[in-house]
Amino acid sequence: EEAVTGADIVVLITEWPEFTALNPDTVGSLVAQRVVIDGRNALDPHTWTTAGWRYRGLGR
């Protein structure tokens, strides 16, 4: 959570559970912009977009 505080964009490049299990609403309260690039396609796009995030999965 410390790494995303104030971020304009979040880029996920790992499948580690401590990152893939983050709650999009909780993370959304920390970032400046709700934009996520999922470089591993490890997140559920529906969950993140429903929480107000612009989601992009590489290769999708």
C-alpha distance matrix in Angstrom:
0.0 3.8 5.4 5.5 6.5 10.2 10.5 13.8 13.2 10.9 13.0 12.7 15.3 15.0 15.9 14.1 13.6 10.1 9.1 12.1 11.7 8.6 10.2 10.9 11.8 8.7 6.7 10.1 10.1 7.5 9.3 12.9 14.3 13.7 14.8 13.9 16.1 16.3 18.2 18.9 19.6 17.5 16.1 18.5 19.5 21.0 18.1 15.9 18.9 19.9 16.6 17.7 16.0 18.3 18.1 19.9 20.6 22.5 26.0 25.9
3.8 0.0 3.8 5.6 5.5 9.1 10.0 13.7 13.8 12.0 14.1 14.4 16.6 16.6 18.2 16.3 16.3 12.8 11.9 15.3 15.3 12.3 13.9 14.4 15.0 11.9 9.8 12.4 11.9 8.6 10.0 13.0 15.1 15.4 16.5 15.8 17.8 18.5 19.9 21.0 22.2 20.3 19.3 21.9 22.6 24.4 21.6 19.1 21.9 23.0 19.7 20.3 18.5 20.5 20.5 22.0 22.8 24.3 28.0 28.2
5.4 3.8 0.0 3.8 5.9 8.7 8.1 11.6 11.1 9.2 10.8 11.5 13.5 14.1 16.2 14.9 15.7 12.6 10.9 14.1 15.1 12.4 14.5 14.3 15.7 13.2 10.2 12.6 13.1 9.6 9.6 12.3 13.9 14.2 14.4 13.4 14.9 15.7 16.8 18.2 19.8 18.4 17.6 20.6 21.0 23.3 20.9 18.2 20.8 22.5 19.5 19.7 17.3 18.7 18.4 19.4 20.1 21.3 24.9 25.5
5.5 5.6 3.8 0.0 3.8 6.1 5.2 8.5 8.2 6.8 9.5 10.8 13.7 14.8 16.6 15.9 16.3 13.5 11.1 13.7 14.5 11.3 12.6 11.6 12.8 10.9 7.4 9.2 10.0 6.7 5.9 8.9 10.2 10.5 11.0 10.7 12.9 14.2 16.0 17.7 18.6 17.5 16.1 18.6 18.6 20.6 18.3 15.3 17.5 19.3 16.2 16.1 13.8 15.3 15.5 16.9 18.2 19.8 23.5 23.6
6.5 5.5 5.9 3.8 0.0 3.8 5.5 9.1 10.3 9.9 13.0 14.6 17.5 18.5 20.2 19.2 19.2 16.2 14.2 16.8 17.0 13.5 14.0 13.0 13.2 10.9 8.2 9.2 8.6 4.8 5.1 7.6 10.2 11.3 12.8 13.4 16.0 17.7 19.6 21.4 22.1 20.9 19.2 21.4 21.2 22.7 20.2 17.2 19.2 20.5 17.1 16.8 15.2 17.0 17.9 19.7 21.4 23.2 26.9 26.8
10.2 9.1 8.7 6.1 3.8 0.0 3.8 6.6 9.0 10.1 13.5 15.9 18.8 20.5 22.5 22.0 22.2 19.4 17.0 19.2 19.8 16.3 16.4 14.6 14.5 13.0 10.2 9.9 9.3 6.1 4.5 4.8 8.0 10.3 11.8 13.3 16.0 18.4 20.4 22.7 23.2 22.6 20.7 22.6 21.8 23.3 21.3 17.9 19.2 20.8 17.5 16.3 14.7 16.1 17.6 19.4 21.6 23.3 27.0 26.9
10.5 10.0 8.1 5.2 5.5 3.8 0.0 3.8 5.4 6.7 10.0 12.8 15.6 17.7 19.9 20.0 20.6 18.3 15.4 17.3 18.6 15.4 15.9 13.8 14.6 13.6 10.2 9.9 10.8 7.9 4.9 5.3 6.7 8.7 9.1 10.2 12.5 15.1 16.9 19.5 20.1 19.9 18.3 20.4 19.4 21.4 19.7 16.2 17.4 19.6 16.7 15.3 13.0 13.7 14.8 16.1 18.2 19.7 23.4 23.5
13.8 13.7 11.6 8.5 9.1 6.6 3.8 0.0 3.8 7.0 10.1 13.4 16.3 18.9 21.2 21.8 22.5 20.7 17.4 18.7 20.2 17.2 17.4 14.6 15.5 15.4 12.0 10.8 12.2 10.2 6.5 5.2 4.7 7.3 7.0 9.2 11.4 14.6 16.5 19.5 19.8 20.2 18.4 20.2 18.5 20.5 19.4 15.7 16.2 18.6 16.2 14.1 11.6 11.5 13.1 14.2 16.9 18.3 21.9 21.9
13.2 13.8 11.1 8.2 10.3 9.0 5.4 3.8 0.0 3.8 6.5 9.9 12.8 15.6 17.8 18.8 19.8 18.4 14.8 15.8 17.8 15.2 15.8 13.1 14.9 15.0 11.4 10.7 13.1 11.3 7.8 8.0 6.3 6.9 5.0 5.8 7.6 10.8 12.7 15.7 16.1 16.6 15.2 17.2 15.6 18.0 17.2 13.5 14.3 17.2 15.1 13.4 10.2 9.6 10.2 11.0 13.3 14.7 18.3 18.4
10.9 12.0 9.2 6.8 9.9 10.1 6.7 7.0 3.8 0.0 3.8 6.5 9.7 12.1 14.1 15.0 16.0 14.7 11.1 12.2 14.4 12.1 13.3 11.1 13.6 13.4 9.7 10.2 12.9 11.0 8.4 10.1 8.8 8.0 6.2 4.7 6.2 8.4 10.3 12.8 13.4 13.5 12.2 14.8 13.9 16.6 15.5 12.0 13.7 16.5 14.5 13.7 10.3 10.3 9.8 10.5 11.9 13.4 17.1 17.3
13.0 14.1 10.8 9.5 13.0 13.5 10.0 10.1 6.5 3.8 0.0 3.8 6.3 9.3 11.8 13.3 15.0 14.4 10.7 11.5 14.5 13.1 15.0 13.3 16.3 16.2 12.6 13.6 16.5 14.5 12.1 13.8 12.3 11.2 8.6 5.8 4.7 6.1 6.9 9.7 11.1 11.6 11.4 14.4 13.8 17.1 16.4 13.3 15.1 18.2 16.7 16.2 12.5 11.9 10.2 9.6 10.0 10.6 14.4 15.2
12.7 14.4 11.5 10.8 14.6 15.9 12.8 13.4 9.9 6.5 3.8 0.0 3.8 5.9 8.0 9.7 11.5 11.4 7.8 8.3 11.7 11.1 13.6 12.6 16.1 15.9 12.7 14.4 17.4 15.7 14.1 16.4 14.9 13.2 10.9 7.4 6.2 4.9 5.6 7.0 8.7 8.4 8.8 12.4 12.7 16.1 15.2 12.7 15.2 18.1 16.8 17.0 13.6 13.4 11.0 10.4 9.5 10.4 13.8 14.6
15.3 16.6 13.5 13.7 17.5 18.8 15.6 16.3 12.8 9.7 6.3 3.8 0.0 3.8 7.0 9.1 12.0 12.5 9.5 10.0 13.7 13.9 16.8 16.2 19.8 19.4 16.3 18.1 21.0 19.1 17.5 19.7 18.4 16.9 14.3 10.8 8.6 6.7 4.9 5.8 8.9 8.9 10.8 14.5 15.1 18.7 18.1 16.0 18.4 21.4 20.4 20.7 17.2 16.6 13.8 12.4 10.7 10.2 13.3 15.0
15.0 16.6 14.1 14.8 18.5 20.5 17.7 18.9 15.6 12.1 9.3 5.9 3.8 0.0 3.8 5.5 8.8 9.8 7.6 8.1 11.7 12.6 16.0 16.3 19.8 19.2 16.5 19.0 21.7 19.9 19.0 21.7 20.6 18.8 16.7 13.1 11.4 8.8 7.6 6.4 9.4 8.0 10.4 14.2 15.8 19.1 18.1 16.6 19.6 22.0 21.0 21.9 18.7 18.8 15.9 14.9 12.7 12.7 15.3 16.7
15.9 18.2 16.2 16.6 20.2 22.5 19.9 21.2 17.8 14.1 11.8 8.0 7.0 3.8 0.0 3.8 6.2 8.5 7.1 6.2 9.5 11.5 14.8 15.6 19.2 18.8 16.8 19.4 22.1 20.9 20.4 23.4 22.1 19.7 18.0 14.3 13.0 9.8 9.3 6.7 8.5 6.0 8.8 12.3 14.6 17.6 16.5 15.8 19.0 21.0 20.3 21.8 19.0 19.4 16.2 15.6 13.1 13.7 15.8 16.5
14.1 16.3 14.9 15.9 19.2 22.0 20.0 21.8 18.8 15.0 13.3 9.7 9.1 5.5 3.8 0.0 3.8 5.6 5.7 6.3 8.5 10.6 14.2 15.8 19.0 17.9 16.2 19.3 21.5 20.1 20.2 23.5 22.8 20.7 19.5 16.0 15.4 12.6 12.4 10.3 12.1 9.1 11.1 14.4 17.0 19.7 17.9 17.3 20.7 22.4 21.1 23.0 20.4 21.3 18.6 18.5 16.4 17.2 19.5 20.2
13.6 16.3 15.7 16.3 19.2 22.2 20.6 22.5 19.8 16.0 15.0 11.5 12.0 8.8 6.2 3.8 0.0 3.8 5.3 5.0 5.6 8.3 11.7 14.0 17.0 15.9 14.9 18.1 20.2 19.3 20.0 23.5 22.8 20.4 19.8 16.6 16.6 13.8 14.6 12.3 13.0 9.5 10.4 13.1 16.2 18.2 16.0 16.0 19.6 20.7 19.4 21.7 19.7 21.2 18.6 19.2 17.4 18.9 21.1 21.1
10.1 12.8 12.6 13.5 16.2 19.4 18.3 20.7 18.4 14.7 14.4 11.4 12.5 9.8 8.5 5.6 3.8 0.0 3.8 5.9 5.7 6.8 10.4 12.9 15.4 13.6 12.6 16.1 17.7 16.5 17.5 21.2 21.1 19.0 18.9 16.1 16.7 14.6 15.7 14.2 15.1 11.8 12.0 14.8 17.5 19.3 16.7 16.1 19.8 20.8 18.8 21.0 19.1 21.0 18.9 19.9 18.7 20.3 23.0 23.0
9.1 11.9 10.9 11.1 14.2 17.0 15.4 17.4 14.8 11.1 10.7 7.8 9.5 7.6 7.1 5.7 5.3 3.8 0.0 3.8 5.4 5.5 9.2 10.6 13.7 12.4 10.5 13.7 15.8 14.5 14.9 18.3 17.9 15.7 15.2 12.3 12.9 11.0 12.4 11.5 12.3 9.4 9.3 12.5 14.6 16.9 14.5 13.3 16.9 18.3 16.4 18.2 15.9 17.4 15.4 16.2 15.2 16.9 19.8 19.9
12.1 15.3 14.1 13.7 16.8 19.2 17.3 18.7 15.8 12.2 11.5 8.3 10.0 8.1 6.2 6.3 5.0 5.9 3.8 0.0 3.8 5.6 8.6 9.9 13.3 13.0 11.5 14.2 16.9 16.3 16.4 19.7 18.6 15.8 15.1 12.0 12.4 9.8 11.5 9.9 9.8 6.4 6.0 9.0 11.7 13.9 11.7 11.2 14.8 16.2 14.9 17.0 14.8 16.3 13.8 14.7 13.3 15.4 17.8 17.4
11.7 15.3 15.1 14.5 17.0 19.8 18.6 20.2 17.8 14.4 14.5 11.7 13.7 11.7 9.5 8.5 5.6 5.7 5.4 3.8 0.0 3.8 6.4 9.0 11.8 11.2 10.8 13.8 15.9 15.8 16.8 20.3 19.5 16.6 16.8 14.2 15.3 13.1 15.2 13.6 13.0 9.5 8.3 10.1 13.0 14.2 11.4 11.5 15.3 15.8 14.3 17.0 15.5 17.7 15.7 17.3 16.3 18.8 21.1 20.3
8.6 12.3 12.4 11.3 13.5 16.3 15.4 17.2 15.2 12.1 13.1 11.1 13.9 12.6 11.5 10.6 8.3 6.8 5.5 5.6 3.8 0.0 3.8 6.2 8.8 7.7 7.1 10.2 12.2 12.0 13.1 16.7 16.3 13.7 14.4 12.3 14.2 12.9 15.5 14.8 14.3 11.3 9.3 11.1 13.1 14.3 11.1 10.3 14.0 14.5 12.2 14.6 13.3 15.9 14.5 16.6 16.4 19.1 21.9 21.0
10.2 13.9 14.5 12.6 14.0 16.4 15.9 17.4 15.8 13.3 15.0 13.6 16.8 16.0 14.8 14.2 11.7 10.4 9.2 8.6 6.4 3.8 0.0 3.8 5.5 5.3 6.2 8.4 10.2 11.3 12.7 16.0 15.4 12.6 14.0 12.8 15.4 14.5 17.6 17.1 15.9 13.3 10.5 11.0 12.6 12.8 9.1 8.7 12.1 11.8 9.3 12.2 11.7 14.9 14.2 16.9 17.3 20.4 23.1 21.7
10.9 14.4 14.3 11.6 13.0 14.6 13.8 14.6 13.1 11.1 13.3 12.6 16.2 16.3 15.6 15.8 14.0 12.9 10.6 9.9 9.0 6.2 3.8 0.0 3.8 5.5 5.1 5.7 8.6 10.0 10.4 13.3 12.2 9.0 10.6 9.9 12.9 12.8 16.3 16.5 15.0 13.2 9.9 10.2 10.6 10.8 7.6 5.8 8.9 9.1 6.2 8.6 7.9 11.2 11.0 14.1 15.2 18.5 21.3 19.7
11.8 15.0 15.7 12.8 13.2 14.5 14.6 15.5 14.9 13.6 16.3 16.1 19.8 19.8 19.2 19.0 17.0 15.4 13.7 13.3 11.8 8.8 5.5 3.8 0.0 3.8 5.5 4.9 6.5 9.1 10.3 13.0 12.3 9.7 12.4 12.7 16.1 16.4 19.9 20.3 18.7 17.0 13.6 13.4 13.5 12.9 9.6 8.3 10.4 9.5 6.0 8.3 9.1 12.9 13.6 17.1 18.6 21.9 24.7 22.9
8.7 11.9 13.2 10.9 10.9 13.0 13.6 15.4 15.0 13.4 16.2 15.9 19.4 19.2 18.8 17.9 15.9 13.6 12.4 13.0 11.2 7.7 5.3 5.5 3.8 0.0 3.8 5.4 5.4 7.1 9.5 12.7 13.1 11.1 13.7 13.8 17.1 17.3 20.4 20.8 19.9 17.8 14.8 15.4 16.0 16.0 12.6 11.2 13.8 13.3 9.7 11.7 11.8 15.3 15.9 19.0 20.2 23.3 26.3 25.0
6.7 9.8 10.2 7.4 8.2 10.2 10.2 12.0 11.4 9.7 12.6 12.7 16.3 16.5 16.8 16.2 14.9 12.6 10.5 11.5 10.8 7.1 6.2 5.1 5.5 3.8 0.0 3.8 5.4 5.3 6.6 10.2 10.4 8.6 10.7 10.6 13.8 14.4 17.4 18.2 17.7 15.9 13.3 14.6 14.8 15.6 12.6 10.3 12.9 13.5 10.0 11.1 10.1 13.2 13.5 16.3 17.7 20.4 23.7 22.7
10.1 12.4 12.6 9.2 9.2 9.9 9.9 10.8 10.7 10.2 13.6 14.4 18.1 19.0 19.4 19.3 18.1 16.1 13.7 14.2 13.8 10.2 8.4 5.7 4.9 5.4 3.8 0.0 3.8 5.3 5.5 8.1 7.8 6.0 9.1 10.2 13.9 15.1 18.5 19.7 18.7 17.6 14.5 15.2 14.5 14.9 12.3 9.6 11.2 11.6 8.0 8.2 7.8 11.0 12.4 15.6 17.6 20.6 23.8 22.5
10.1 11.9 13.1 10.0 8.6 9.3 10.8 12.2 13.1 12.9 16.5 17.4 21.0 21.7 22.1 21.5 20.2 17.7 15.8 16.9 15.9 12.2 10.2 8.6 6.5 5.4 5.4 3.8 0.0 3.8 6.0 8.3 9.4 8.9 12.3 13.7 17.3 18.7 21.8 23.1 22.3 20.9 17.9 18.6 18.2 18.3 15.4 13.1 14.6 14.5 10.7 10.9 11.3 14.5 16.1 19.3 21.4 24.3 27.5 26.3
7.5 8.6 9.6 6.7 4.8 6.1 7.9 10.2 11.3 11.0 14.5 15.7 19.1 19.9 20.9 20.1 19.3 16.5 14.5 16.3 15.8 12.0 11.3 10.0 9.1 7.1 5.3 5.3 3.8 0.0 3.8 6.9 9.0 9.3 11.9 13.0 16.4 17.9 20.6 22.0 21.9 20.6 18.1 19.5 19.2 20.0 17.3 14.5 16.4 17.0 13.3 13.3 12.6 15.2 16.5 19.2 21.1 23.5 27.1 26.3
9.3 10.0 9.6 5.9 5.1 4.5 4.9 6.5 7.8 8.4 12.1 14.1 17.5 19.0 20.4 20.2 20.0 17.5 14.9 16.4 16.8 13.1 12.7 10.4 10.3 9.5 6.6 5.5 6.0 3.8 0.0 3.8 5.5 6.5 8.8 10.4 13.7 15.8 18.4 20.5 20.4 19.6 17.3 18.8 17.9 19.1 16.9 13.7 15.0 16.3 13.0 12.0 10.6 12.6 14.1 16.5 18.8 21.0 24.6 24.0
12.9 13.0 12.3 8.9 7.6 4.8 5.3 5.2 8.0 10.1 13.8 16.4 19.7 21.7 23.4 23.5 23.5 21.2 18.3 19.7 20.3 16.7 16.0 13.3 13.0 12.7 10.2 8.1 8.3 6.9 3.8 0.0 3.8 6.9 9.1 11.7 14.9 17.6 20.1 22.6 22.5 22.3 19.8 21.1 19.6 20.7 19.1 15.6 16.1 17.6 14.5 12.6 11.4 12.7 15.0 17.2 20.0 22.1 25.6 24.9
14.3 15.1 13.9 10.2 10.2 8.0 6.7 4.7 6.3 8.8 12.3 14.9 18.4 20.6 22.1 22.8 22.8 21.1 17.9 18.6 19.5 16.3 15.4 12.2 12.3 13.1 10.4 7.8 9.4 9.0 5.5 3.8 0.0 3.8 5.7 9.0 12.2 15.2 17.9 20.5 19.9 20.2 17.6 18.6 16.6 17.8 16.7 13.1 13.0 14.9 12.4 10.0 8.3 9.0 11.6 13.8 16.9 19.1 22.5 21.6
13.7 15.4 14.2 10.5 11.3 10.3 8.7 7.3 6.9 8.0 11.2 13.2 16.9 18.8 19.7 20.7 20.4 19.0 15.7 15.8 16.6 13.7 12.6 9.0 9.7 11.1 8.6 6.0 8.9 9.3 6.5 6.9 3.8 0.0 3.8 6.7 10.3 12.8 16.0 18.1 17.1 17.2 14.3 15.0 13.0 14.1 12.9 9.3 9.3 11.4 9.0 6.8 4.7 6.2 8.5 11.4 14.3 17.1 20.2 19.0
14.8 16.5 14.4 11.0 12.8 11.8 9.1 7.0 5.0 6.2 8.6 10.9 14.3 16.7 18.0 19.5 19.8 18.9 15.2 15.1 16.8 14.4 14.0 10.6 12.4 13.7 10.7 9.1 12.3 11.9 8.8 9.1 5.7 3.8 0.0 3.8 6.9 9.9 12.8 15.4 14.5 15.3 13.0 14.0 11.8 13.7 13.3 9.5 9.5 12.5 11.0 8.9 5.5 4.7 6.2 8.2 11.2 13.6 16.8 15.9
13.9 15.8 13.4 10.7 13.4 13.3 10.2 9.2 5.8 4.7 5.8 7.4 10.8 13.1 14.3 16.0 16.6 16.1 12.3 12.0 14.2 12.3 12.8 9.9 12.7 13.8 10.6 10.2 13.7 13.0 10.4 11.7 9.0 6.7 3.8 0.0 3.8 6.2 9.3 11.6 11.0 11.7 9.8 11.5 9.9 12.6 12.1 8.6 9.6 12.9 11.6 10.6 6.9 6.3 5.1 6.4 8.4 10.8 14.2 13.6
16.1 17.8 14.9 12.9 16.0 16.0 12.5 11.4 7.6 6.2 4.7 6.2 8.6 11.4 13.0 15.4 16.6 16.7 12.9 12.4 15.3 14.2 15.4 12.9 16.1 17.1 13.8 13.9 17.3 16.4 13.7 14.9 12.2 10.3 6.9 3.8 0.0 3.8 6.0 9.0 8.9 10.5 9.7 11.9 10.3 13.7 13.9 10.9 11.9 15.4 14.8 13.9 10.1 8.5 6.1 4.8 5.8 7.3 11.0 11.1
16.3 18.5 15.7 14.2 17.7 18.4 15.1 14.6 10.8 8.4 6.1 4.9 6.7 8.8 9.8 12.6 13.8 14.6 11.0 9.8 13.1 12.9 14.5 12.8 16.4 17.3 14.4 15.1 18.7 17.9 15.8 17.6 15.2 12.8 9.9 6.2 3.8 0.0 3.8 5.5 5.3 6.8 6.8 9.6 9.0 12.7 12.9 10.6 12.3 15.6 15.2 15.2 11.7 10.7 7.4 6.1 4.6 6.3 9.7 9.9
18.2 19.9 16.8 16.0 19.6 20.4 16.9 16.5 12.7 10.3 6.9 5.6 4.9 7.6 9.3 12.4 14.6 15.7 12.4 11.5 15.2 15.5 17.6 16.3 19.9 20.4 17.4 18.5 21.8 20.6 18.4 20.1 17.9 16.0 12.8 9.3 6.0 3.8 0.0 3.8 5.8 7.9 9.5 12.5 12.2 16.0 16.4 14.3 16.0 19.3 19.0 18.9 15.3 14.0 10.8 8.4 6.1 5.3 8.5 10.1
18.9 21.0 18.2 17.7 21.4 22.7 19.5 19.5 15.7 12.8 9.7 7.0 5.8 6.4 6.7 10.3 12.3 14.2 11.5 9.9 13.6 14.8 17.1 16.5 20.3 20.8 18.2 19.7 23.1 22.0 20.5 22.6 20.5 18.1 15.4 11.6 9.0 5.5 3.8 0.0 3.8 5.2 8.1 11.1 11.9 15.6 15.9 14.6 16.7 19.6 19.6 20.2 16.9 16.0 12.5 10.6 7.4 7.2 9.2 10.4
19.6 22.2 19.8 18.6 22.1 23.2 20.1 19.8 16.1 13.4 11.1 8.7 8.9 9.4 8.5 12.1 13.0 15.1 12.3 9.8 13.0 14.3 15.9 15.0 18.7 19.9 17.7 18.7 22.3 21.9 20.4 22.5 19.9 17.1 14.5 11.0 8.9 5.3 5.8 3.8 0.0 3.8 5.7 7.9 8.5 12.1 12.9 12.0 13.9 16.6 17.2 17.9 14.9 14.1 10.4 8.9 5.5 6.8 8.3 8.1
17.5 20.3 18.4 17.5 20.9 22.6 19.9 20.2 16.6 13.5 11.6 8.4 8.9 8.0 6.0 9.1 9.5 11.8 9.4 6.4 9.5 11.3 13.3 13.2 17.0 17.8 15.9 17.6 20.9 20.6 19.6 22.3 20.2 17.2 15.3 11.7 10.5 6.8 7.9 5.2 3.8 0.0 3.8 6.8 9.0 12.1 11.8 11.5 14.1 16.3 16.4 17.8 15.2 15.3 11.8 11.4 8.7 10.4 12.1 11.7
16.1 19.3 17.6 16.1 19.2 20.7 18.3 18.4 15.2 12.2 11.4 8.8 10.8 10.4 8.8 11.1 10.4 12.0 9.3 6.0 8.3 9.3 10.5 9.9 13.6 14.8 13.3 14.5 17.9 18.1 17.3 19.8 17.6 14.3 13.0 9.8 9.7 6.8 9.5 8.1 5.7 3.8 0.0 3.8 6.0 8.8 8.1 7.7 10.6 12.6 12.6 14.2 11.9 12.5 9.4 10.1 8.5 11.4 13.3 12.1
18.5 21.9 20.6 18.6 21.4 22.6 20.4 20.2 17.2 14.8 14.4 12.4 14.5 14.2 12.3 14.4 13.1 14.8 12.5 9.0 10.1 11.1 11.0 10.2 13.4 15.4 14.6 15.2 18.6 19.5 18.8 21.1 18.6 15.0 14.0 11.5 11.9 9.6 12.5 11.1 7.9 6.8 3.8 0.0 3.8 5.5 5.5 6.5 8.8 10.2 11.2 13.1 11.5 12.4 9.5 10.8 9.7 13.0 14.3 12.1
19.5 22.6 21.0 18.6 21.2 21.8 19.4 18.5 15.6 13.9 13.8 12.7 15.1 15.8 14.6 17.0 16.2 17.5 14.6 11.7 13.0 13.1 12.6 10.6 13.5 16.0 14.8 14.5 18.2 19.2 17.9 19.6 16.6 13.0 11.8 9.9 10.3 9.0 12.2 11.9 8.5 9.0 6.0 3.8 0.0 3.8 5.5 5.3 6.0 8.4 9.9 10.9 9.1 9.2 6.4 8.1 7.9 11.6 13.0 10.3
21.0 24.4 23.3 20.6 22.7 23.3 21.4 20.5 18.0 16.6 17.1 16.1 18.7 19.1 17.6 19.7 18.2 19.3 16.9 13.9 14.2 14.3 12.8 10.8 12.9 16.0 15.6 14.9 18.3 20.0 19.1 20.7 17.8 14.1 13.7 12.6 13.7 12.7 16.0 15.6 12.1 12.1 8.8 5.5 3.8 0.0 3.8 5.5 5.3 5.9 8.5 10.0 9.6 10.5 8.9 11.2 11.6 15.2 16.3 13.2
18.1 21.6 20.9 18.3 20.2 21.3 19.7 19.4 17.2 15.5 16.4 15.2 18.1 18.1 16.5 17.9 16.0 16.7 14.5 11.7 11.4 11.1 9.1 7.6 9.6 12.6 12.6 12.3 15.4 17.3 16.9 19.1 16.7 12.9 13.3 12.1 13.9 12.9 16.4 15.9 12.9 11.8 8.1 5.5 5.5 3.8 0.0 3.8 5.7 5.3 6.4 9.1 9.0 11.1 9.8 12.7 13.1 16.8 18.4 15.8
15.9 19.1 18.2 15.3 17.2 17.9 16.2 15.7 13.5 12.0 13.3 12.7 16.0 16.6 15.8 17.3 16.0 16.1 13.3 11.2 11.5 10.3 8.7 5.8 8.3 11.2 10.3 9.6 13.1 14.5 13.7 15.6 13.1 9.3 9.5 8.6 10.9 10.6 14.3 14.6 12.0 11.5 7.7 6.5 5.3 5.5 3.8 0.0 3.8 5.4 5.1 6.7 5.5 7.7 6.8 10.1 11.2 14.9 17.2 14.9
18.9 21.9 20.8 17.5 19.2 19.2 17.4 16.2 14.3 13.7 15.1 15.2 18.4 19.6 19.0 20.7 19.6 19.8 16.9 14.8 15.3 14.0 12.1 8.9 10.4 13.8 12.9 11.2 14.6 16.4 15.0 16.1 13.0 9.3 9.5 9.6 11.9 12.3 16.0 16.7 13.9 14.1 10.6 8.8 6.0 5.3 5.7 3.8 0.0 3.8 5.3 5.1 4.7 6.1 6.2 9.7 11.7 15.4 17.3 14.5
19.9 23.0 22.5 19.3 20.5 20.8 19.6 18.6 17.2 16.5 18.2 18.1 21.4 22.0 21.0 22.4 20.7 20.8 18.3 16.2 15.8 14.5 11.8 9.1 9.5 13.3 13.5 11.6 14.5 17.0 16.3 17.6 14.9 11.4 12.5 12.9 15.4 15.6 19.3 19.6 16.6 16.3 12.6 10.2 8.4 5.9 5.3 5.4 3.8 0.0 3.8 5.4 7.2 9.4 10.0 13.5 15.2 18.9 20.6 17.7
16.6 19.7 19.5 16.2 17.1 17.5 16.7 16.2 15.1 14.5 16.7 16.8 20.4 21.0 20.3 21.1 19.4 18.8 16.4 14.9 14.3 12.2 9.3 6.2 6.0 9.7 10.0 8.0 10.7 13.3 13.0 14.5 12.4 9.0 11.0 11.6 14.8 15.2 19.0 19.6 17.2 16.4 12.6 11.2 9.9 8.5 6.4 5.1 5.3 3.8 0.0 3.8 5.8 9.3 10.3 14.0 15.9 19.6 21.9 19.4
17.7 20.3 19.7 16.1 16.8 16.3 15.3 14.1 13.4 13.7 16.2 17.0 20.7 21.9 21.8 23.0 21.7 21.0 18.2 17.0 17.0 14.6 12.2 8.6 8.3 11.7 11.1 8.2 10.9 13.3 12.0 12.6 10.0 6.8 8.9 10.6 13.9 15.2 18.9 20.2 17.9 17.8 14.2 13.1 10.9 10.0 9.1 6.7 5.1 5.4 3.8 0.0 3.8 6.8 9.1 12.8 15.5 19.0 21.3 19.0
16.0 18.5 17.3 13.8 15.2 14.7 13.0 11.6 10.2 10.3 12.5 13.6 17.2 18.7 19.0 20.4 19.7 19.1 15.9 14.8 15.5 13.3 11.7 7.9 9.1 11.8 10.1 7.8 11.3 12.6 10.6 11.4 8.3 4.7 5.5 6.9 10.1 11.7 15.3 16.9 14.9 15.2 11.9 11.5 9.1 9.6 9.0 5.5 4.7 7.2 5.8 3.8 0.0 3.8 5.8 9.5 12.2 15.6 18.2 16.2
18.3 20.5 18.7 15.3 17.0 16.1 13.7 11.5 9.6 10.3 11.9 13.4 16.6 18.8 19.4 21.3 21.2 21.0 17.4 16.3 17.7 15.9 14.9 11.2 12.9 15.3 13.2 11.0 14.5 15.2 12.6 12.7 9.0 6.2 4.7 6.3 8.5 10.7 14.0 16.0 14.1 15.3 12.5 12.4 9.2 10.5 11.1 7.7 6.1 9.4 9.3 6.8 3.8 0.0 3.8 6.8 10.2 13.2 15.7 13.9
18.1 20.5 18.4 15.5 17.9 17.6 14.8 13.1 10.2 9.8 10.2 11.0 13.8 15.9 16.2 18.6 18.6 18.9 15.4 13.8 15.7 14.5 14.2 11.0 13.6 15.9 13.5 12.4 16.1 16.5 14.1 15.0 11.6 8.5 6.2 5.1 6.1 7.4 10.8 12.5 10.4 11.8 9.4 9.5 6.4 8.9 9.8 6.8 6.2 10.0 10.3 9.1 5.8 3.8 0.0 3.8 6.6 9.9 12.4 10.6
19.9 22.0 19.4 16.9 19.7 19.4 16.1 14.2 11.0 10.5 9.6 10.4 12.4 14.9 15.6 18.5 19.2 19.9 16.2 14.7 17.3 16.6 16.9 14.1 17.1 19.0 16.3 15.6 19.3 19.2 16.5 17.2 13.8 11.4 8.2 6.4 4.8 6.1 8.4 10.6 8.9 11.4 10.1 10.8 8.1 11.2 12.7 10.1 9.7 13.5 14.0 12.8 9.5 6.8 3.8 0.0 3.8 6.4 9.0 7.8
20.6 22.8 20.1 18.2 21.4 21.6 18.2 16.9 13.3 11.9 10.0 9.5 10.7 12.7 13.1 16.4 17.4 18.7 15.2 13.3 16.3 16.4 17.3 15.2 18.6 20.2 17.7 17.6 21.4 21.1 18.8 20.0 16.9 14.3 11.2 8.4 5.8 4.6 6.1 7.4 5.5 8.7 8.5 9.7 7.9 11.6 13.1 11.2 11.7 15.2 15.9 15.5 12.2 10.2 6.6 3.8 0.0 3.8 6.2 5.5
22.5 24.3 21.3 19.8 23.2 23.3 19.7 18.3 14.7 13.4 10.6 10.4 10.2 12.7 13.7 17.2 18.9 20.3 16.9 15.4 18.8 19.1 20.4 18.5 21.9 23.3 20.4 20.6 24.3 23.5 21.0 22.1 19.1 17.1 13.6 10.8 7.3 6.3 5.3 7.2 6.8 10.4 11.4 13.0 11.6 15.2 16.8 14.9 15.4 18.9 19.6 19.0 15.6 13.2 9.9 6.4 3.8 0.0 3.8 5.6
26.0 28.0 24.9 23.5 26.9 27.0 23.4 21.9 18.3 17.1 14.4 13.8 13.3 15.3 15.8 19.5 21.1 23.0 19.8 17.8 21.1 21.9 23.1 21.3 24.7 26.3 23.7 23.8 27.5 27.1 24.6 25.6 22.5 20.2 16.8 14.2 11.0 9.7 8.5 9.2 8.3 12.1 13.3 14.3 13.0 16.3 18.4 17.2 17.3 20.6 21.9 21.3 18.2 15.7 12.4 9.0 6.2 3.8 0.0 3.8
25.9 28.2 25.5 23.6 26.8 26.9 23.5 21.9 18.4 17.3 15.2 14.6 15.0 16.7 16.5 20.2 21.1 23.0 19.9 17.4 20.3 21.0 21.7 19.7 22.9 25.0 22.7 22.5 26.3 26.3 24.0 24.9 21.6 19.0 15.9 13.6 11.1 9.9 10.1 10.4 8.1 11.7 12.1 12.1 10.3 13.2 15.8 14.9 14.5 17.7 19.4 19.0 16.2 13.9 10.6 7.8 5.5 5.6 3.8 0.0
